[in-house]
Amino acid sequence: MGGYSTGMKQRAKLAQALVHDPRLVLLDEPTNGLDPASRDGMLDLVRRIGTDFGIAVLVTSHLLGELERVSDHVIVLDNGALLRSSATSDFLHTTGSLLVEVLGRPDADRLLGQALLDAGLQARPADGRLVEVDVADAATLDVIRDVTVDLGLGLVRMQERHHRIEDVFREGVAGHVQPR
């Protein structure tokens, strides 16, 4: 095994853990050191262990987006303190806002954000070059479309913003006093 790639070694270790048909498998950072394609393959395999083989899988990871893909239940710990424990779907509910991406100018997101504020919507900068807009009612989508057209910008996407496990962790850590 010394000449195996990291991905091959990870798969071999996982096979070794499964060969005895356990009821529970503990995986610590199962995608550590893997390239993107190998990471996807490992996550698919981890998910299948639970769904197809009926083996309970406990995964520890600091890559929270990966946990969203393979988990049905998440426990968030910070420095040994329980921040939250619930079904993964409870973490990922919609926020009531949209992420809007436009193009056409280097400052397109700033320009759109200000125009949406002027139109009476609640808008703020989001990750990257996105604008987050609170959905007040069904007309909000029409206002975004019309303002984008009036500004001569290209509307790339509008999508519901969902919470992520990472959001819950950040909120929990920010409000959590570290034990000394």
Residue frames relative to the residue before (quaternion, step in Angstrom):
aa qw qx qy qz dx dy dz
M 1.0000 0.0000 0.0000 0.0000 0.00 0.00 0.00
G 0.4841 0.7047 -0.4217 0.3020 3.58 1.18 -0.34
G 0.7257 0.4296 -0.2440 0.4789 3.58 1.07 -0.65
Y 0.4731 0.6868 -0.4357 0.3387 3.59 1.26 -0.03
S 0.5232 -0.5902 0.5036 0.3526 3.55 -1.22 0.48
T 0.6801 -0.4717 0.3558 0.4340 3.57 -1.27 0.26
G 0.6522 0.5207 -0.3153 0.4518 3.59 0.94 -0.86
M 0.6594 0.4982 -0.3116 0.4690 3.59 0.95 -0.83
K 0.6379 0.5212 -0.3241 0.4652 3.58 1.03 -0.77
Q 0.6412 0.5220 -0.3257 0.4586 3.59 0.98 -0.86
R 0.6660 0.4961 -0.3010 0.4687 3.59 0.95 -0.85
A 0.6411 0.5209 -0.3247 0.4606 3.58 1.01 -0.79
K 0.6506 0.5046 -0.3159 0.4716 3.59 0.99 -0.81
L 0.6429 0.5132 -0.3204 0.4698 3.57 1.04 -0.77
A 0.6342 0.5185 -0.3278 0.4706 3.60 0.98 -0.81
Q 0.6324 0.5346 -0.3219 0.4589 3.57 1.01 -0.84
A 0.6693 0.4952 -0.2983 0.4667 3.59 1.00 -0.79
L 0.7243 0.4586 -0.2410 0.4550 3.61 1.08 -0.70
V 0.5280 0.6944 -0.3954 0.2877 3.58 1.14 -0.57
H 0.7100 0.4462 -0.2550 0.4815 3.61 1.10 -0.58
D 0.4290 -0.7354 0.4310 0.2989 3.59 1.32 0.30
P 0.0887 0.8283 -0.5472 0.0818 3.61 0.67 1.07
R 0.4925 -0.6240 0.5078 0.3321 3.56 -1.28 0.26
L 0.7818 0.1555 -0.0630 0.6005 3.59 1.23 -0.55
V 0.0893 -0.7652 0.6361 0.0444 3.57 -1.05 0.86
L 0.2033 -0.7611 0.6071 0.1043 3.58 -0.90 0.96
L 0.0386 -0.8041 0.5929 -0.0185 3.60 -0.69 1.09
D 0.1440 -0.7868 0.5983 0.0472 3.54 -0.70 1.13
E 0.8295 -0.1655 0.0576 0.5303 3.57 -0.48 1.27
P 0.0250 0.8647 -0.5016 0.0095 3.64 0.70 0.98
T 0.7174 0.4202 -0.2662 0.4877 3.62 1.17 -0.32
N 0.3407 0.7689 -0.4813 0.2471 3.57 1.29 0.14
G 0.8458 0.1712 -0.1445 0.4841 3.56 -0.86 0.99
L 0.5628 0.6141 -0.3889 0.3935 3.60 1.23 0.10
D 0.4811 -0.6290 0.5198 0.3204 3.55 -1.18 0.61
P 0.7223 -0.4694 0.2686 0.4311 3.64 -1.16 0.36
A 0.6696 0.4869 -0.3164 0.4631 3.63 0.87 -0.82
S 0.6680 0.4854 -0.2978 0.4790 3.60 0.95 -0.85
R 0.6026 0.5609 -0.3386 0.4557 3.57 1.12 -0.75
D 0.6591 0.4994 -0.3029 0.4737 3.59 0.92 -0.92
G 0.6556 0.5203 -0.3062 0.4536 3.57 0.96 -0.88
M 0.6585 0.5021 -0.3035 0.4713 3.56 0.97 -0.87
L 0.6570 0.5048 -0.3178 0.4609 3.61 0.94 -0.82
D 0.6221 0.5211 -0.3376 0.4769 3.59 1.03 -0.72
L 0.6577 0.5115 -0.3019 0.4633 3.56 0.97 -0.87
V 0.6358 0.5219 -0.3239 0.4674 3.60 0.96 -0.86
R 0.6551 0.5051 -0.3096 0.4688 3.59 0.93 -0.89
R 0.6753 0.5042 -0.2926 0.4518 3.59 0.93 -0.89
I 0.5650 0.5903 -0.3954 0.4194 3.61 1.06 -0.61
G 0.7181 0.4312 -0.2465 0.4874 3.56 0.94 -0.88
T 0.7487 0.4192 -0.2401 0.4540 3.58 0.79 -0.97
D 0.7688 0.3795 -0.2041 0.4726 3.61 0.81 -0.93
F 0.7817 0.3357 -0.1691 0.4976 3.58 1.00 -0.78
G 0.4148 -0.7513 0.4373 0.2687 3.59 1.28 -0.12
I 0.4654 0.6486 -0.4598 0.3889 3.57 1.18 0.54
A 0.4148 -0.6893 0.5325 0.2629 3.60 -0.83 0.95
V 0.1128 -0.7958 0.5945 0.0244 3.56 -0.92 0.96
L 0.1042 -0.7562 0.6442 0.0489 3.55 -0.91 0.99
V 0.0612 -0.8107 0.5821 -0.0160 3.57 -0.62 1.18
T 0.1446 -0.7378 0.6494 0.1143 3.54 -1.03 0.82
S 0.1668 0.7834 -0.5814 0.1425 3.55 -0.94 0.88
H 0.3220 -0.7061 0.5872 0.2301 3.52 -1.20 0.55
L 0.5767 0.5425 -0.3743 0.4827 3.60 1.32 -0.01
L 0.1939 -0.8650 0.4546 0.0867 3.51 0.35 1.34
G 0.5924 0.5725 -0.3661 0.4327 3.60 1.09 -0.57
E 0.6179 0.5381 -0.3406 0.4612 3.56 1.11 -0.64
L 0.6381 0.5327 -0.3311 0.4465 3.57 0.99 -0.77
E 0.5997 0.5646 -0.3565 0.4410 3.58 1.09 -0.69
R 0.6808 0.5155 -0.2807 0.4382 3.58 1.07 -0.75
V 0.8185 0.2935 -0.1209 0.4789 3.61 0.99 -0.73
S 0.6725 0.5369 -0.2923 0.4172 3.60 1.17 -0.33
D 0.2384 -0.7272 0.6131 0.1960 3.51 -1.26 0.45
H 0.7646 0.1488 -0.1088 0.6175 3.59 1.31 -0.18
V 0.1073 -0.8039 0.5843 0.0278 3.59 -0.96 0.87
I 0.1166 -0.7419 0.6572 0.0638 3.52 -1.13 0.82
V 0.1460 -0.7900 0.5921 0.0631 3.58 -0.72 1.07
L 0.0558 -0.7899 0.6105 -0.0173 3.54 -0.74 1.16
D 0.0478 -0.7644 0.6412 0.0479 3.54 -1.16 0.63
N 0.8406 -0.1041 0.0353 0.5303 3.53 -0.56 1.19
G 0.7355 -0.4310 0.2154 0.4763 3.56 1.05 0.85
A 0.6307 0.5160 -0.3378 0.4710 3.59 1.26 -0.15
L 0.4279 -0.6932 0.5231 0.2504 3.56 -0.97 0.90
L 0.1968 -0.7846 0.5795 0.0990 3.56 -0.70 1.13
R 0.7841 -0.1706 0.1439 0.5792 3.57 1.01 -0.82
S 0.0167 -0.7628 0.6464 0.0069 3.53 -1.22 0.62
S 0.3428 0.7240 -0.5442 0.2494 3.58 -0.64 1.12
A 0.6976 -0.4224 0.3522 0.4593 3.54 -1.33 0.04
T 0.5994 -0.5829 0.4097 0.3649 3.56 -1.05 0.77
S 0.6360 0.5481 -0.3336 0.4287 3.60 0.96 -0.82
D 0.6012 0.5621 -0.3602 0.4392 3.61 1.13 -0.54
F 0.6461 0.5175 -0.3117 0.4664 3.56 1.14 -0.62
L 0.7725 0.4378 -0.1700 0.4275 3.55 1.02 -0.90
H 0.3147 0.7740 -0.5034 0.2202 3.60 1.16 0.38
T 0.5943 -0.5765 0.4161 0.3758 3.58 -1.22 0.43
T 0.4434 -0.7273 0.4785 0.2135 3.53 -1.20 0.60
G 0.4929 -0.6462 0.4436 0.3778 3.58 1.22 -0.32
S 0.6855 0.4100 -0.2995 0.5218 3.55 1.22 0.36
L 0.3610 -0.7090 0.5677 0.2115 3.52 -1.35 0.35
L 0.2782 -0.6865 0.6360 0.2165 3.51 -1.25 0.53
V 0.0964 -0.8036 0.5873 0.0024 3.56 -0.73 1.12
E 0.0847 -0.7791 0.6208 0.0211 3.54 -0.94 0.99
V 0.0077 -0.7896 0.6128 -0.0323 3.55 -0.88 1.01
L 0.1286 -0.7704 0.6159 0.1029 3.54 -1.31 0.30
G 0.3927 0.7146 -0.5242 0.2457 3.54 -1.28 0.23
R 0.7801 0.0387 -0.0110 0.6243 3.56 1.21 -0.54
P 0.6115 -0.5631 0.3913 0.3948 3.60 -1.12 0.46
D 0.7557 0.3316 -0.1902 0.5317 3.60 1.09 -0.63
A 0.1971 0.8364 -0.4938 0.1329 3.60 1.21 0.49
D 0.6687 0.5030 -0.3150 0.4479 3.61 0.90 -0.84
R 0.6539 0.4985 -0.3120 0.4760 3.59 0.96 -0.82
L 0.6488 0.5267 -0.3025 0.4583 3.56 0.97 -0.91
L 0.6674 0.4894 -0.2947 0.4777 3.59 0.91 -0.91
G 0.6395 0.5429 -0.3274 0.4349 3.58 0.90 -0.91
Q 0.6814 0.4758 -0.2911 0.4738 3.58 0.88 -0.91
A 0.6553 0.5131 -0.3155 0.4558 3.60 0.95 -0.84
L 0.6477 0.5037 -0.3210 0.4729 3.60 1.04 -0.72
L 0.6107 0.5260 -0.3435 0.4820 3.60 1.07 -0.68
D 0.6555 0.5134 -0.2997 0.4658 3.56 0.98 -0.91
A 0.6751 0.4795 -0.2805 0.4854 3.60 1.17 -0.63
G 0.6126 -0.6051 0.3258 0.3904 3.58 1.29 0.13
L 0.5454 0.5966 -0.4127 0.4199 3.61 1.23 0.23
Q 0.4404 -0.6372 0.5546 0.3042 3.54 -1.29 0.40
A 0.1300 0.7934 -0.5765 0.1458 3.59 -0.49 1.21
R 0.0275 0.7895 -0.6112 0.0491 3.54 -1.14 0.72
P 0.5981 -0.5497 0.4207 0.4038 3.60 -1.16 0.42
A 0.1496 -0.7650 0.6205 0.0859 3.56 -1.13 0.70
D 0.7842 -0.2995 0.2261 0.4942 3.57 -1.30 -0.19
G 0.8332 0.1431 -0.1155 0.5214 3.54 -1.00 0.83
R 0.7441 -0.3663 0.3035 0.4690 3.54 -0.95 -0.91
L 0.4274 0.7032 -0.4533 0.3427 3.57 1.08 0.72
V 0.2474 -0.7130 0.6311 0.1794 3.50 -1.34 0.43
E 0.2306 -0.7550 0.5975 0.1405 3.57 -0.90 0.94
V 0.0768 -0.8060 0.5866 -0.0193 3.54 -0.79 1.11
D 0.3798 -0.7048 0.5507 0.2361 3.58 -0.87 0.97
V 0.3321 -0.7358 0.5579 0.1925 3.57 -0.94 0.93
A 0.2186 -0.7959 0.5568 0.0930 3.54 -0.43 1.26
D 0.7636 -0.1555 0.1460 0.6094 3.58 1.01 -0.88
A 0.7577 -0.3857 0.2664 0.4541 3.57 -1.31 -0.06
A 0.6214 0.5678 -0.3414 0.4182 3.61 1.11 -0.59
T 0.4852 0.6825 -0.4327 0.3340 3.61 1.20 -0.37
L 0.6485 0.5223 -0.3228 0.4499 3.60 0.94 -0.85
D 0.6521 0.5082 -0.3159 0.4656 3.58 0.99 -0.81
V 0.6341 0.5252 -0.3320 0.4603 3.59 0.98 -0.81
I 0.6437 0.5135 -0.3272 0.4636 3.61 0.91 -0.88
R 0.6584 0.5112 -0.3071 0.4592 3.58 0.89 -0.96
D 0.7001 0.4855 -0.2805 0.4421 3.58 0.78 -1.03
V 0.6546 0.5024 -0.3125 0.4706 3.59 0.94 -0.86
T 0.6297 0.5319 -0.3323 0.4584 3.59 0.99 -0.82
V 0.6657 0.4906 -0.2969 0.4775 3.60 0.91 -0.90
D 0.6532 0.5267 -0.3156 0.4431 3.60 0.90 -0.93
L 0.6920 0.4616 -0.2689 0.4855 3.59 1.10 -0.70
G 0.4330 -0.7110 0.4492 0.3244 3.59 1.27 -0.21
L 0.4555 0.6774 -0.4508 0.3612 3.56 1.16 0.59
G 0.4273 -0.6690 0.5399 0.2801 3.55 -1.26 0.41
L 0.3070 -0.7440 0.5674 0.1739 3.55 -0.82 1.02
V 0.2332 -0.7960 0.5487 0.1044 3.57 -0.48 1.23
R 0.7818 -0.2099 0.1637 0.5639 3.58 0.86 -0.95
M 0.0979 -0.7004 0.6998 0.1008 3.45 -1.45 0.44
Q 0.1119 0.8015 -0.5798 0.0947 3.58 -0.69 1.01
E 0.5665 -0.5748 0.4625 0.3670 3.52 -1.18 0.63
R 0.3277 -0.7127 0.5797 0.2206 3.53 -1.03 0.77
H 0.1500 -0.7739 0.6123 0.0608 3.53 -0.92 0.99
H 0.5079 -0.5839 0.5212 0.3597 3.52 -1.19 0.50
R 0.2069 -0.7378 0.6262 0.1442 3.52 -1.26 0.44
I 0.6509 -0.4884 0.3913 0.4298 3.55 -1.25 0.35
E 0.6178 0.5678 -0.3379 0.4264 3.56 1.01 -0.81
D 0.6167 0.5448 -0.3480 0.4493 3.62 1.02 -0.74
V 0.6606 0.5029 -0.3013 0.4690 3.57 0.92 -0.93
F 0.6491 0.5179 -0.3149 0.4597 3.56 0.96 -0.86
R 0.6638 0.5046 -0.3083 0.4580 3.59 0.89 -0.91
E 0.6593 0.4963 -0.3082 0.4733 3.58 0.95 -0.89
G 0.6706 0.5102 -0.2960 0.4498 3.58 0.96 -0.87
V 0.6725 0.4838 -0.2944 0.4765 3.56 0.95 -0.87
A 0.6371 0.5355 -0.3325 0.4436 3.59 0.99 -0.79
G 0.7554 0.3780 -0.2055 0.4942 3.58 1.03 -0.77
H 0.6120 0.5685 -0.3302 0.4396 3.56 1.33 -0.10
V 0.3150 -0.7346 0.5720 0.1843 3.57 -0.79 1.01
Q 0.4132 -0.7216 0.5049 0.2316 3.56 -0.74 1.08
P 0.4241 -0.6905 0.5141 0.2811 3.61 -0.88 0.89
R 0.2548 -0.7686 0.5657 0.1556 3.57 -1.11 0.65
